């Protein structure tokens, strides 16, 4: 187990892949630190996806895999944002895994 040290000296536990050990540790400061580890500076478009993911997890108690995330985005935010290329621009090639990590959620089940 590792720790993610935030600027204020606060530490949160993460696993060997960088996912939070305790989902309740997540807040926007933690998200920003997790994103920074991935080389991502969070913008409004990122937060839109992160909050959508957290709502999905709250309802279904799971993190959506790539295809499910694209479909969720399409339903909730429209066809321009409900595309793999849009999510890859925001979070990189493994967008479902990276976005879930930053959102403080477990790794999607079918992600390697």
Beta strands, then each sheet from edge to edge (+ up, - down):
strand 1: 2-5
strand 2: 11-14
sheet 1: 1+ 2-
end
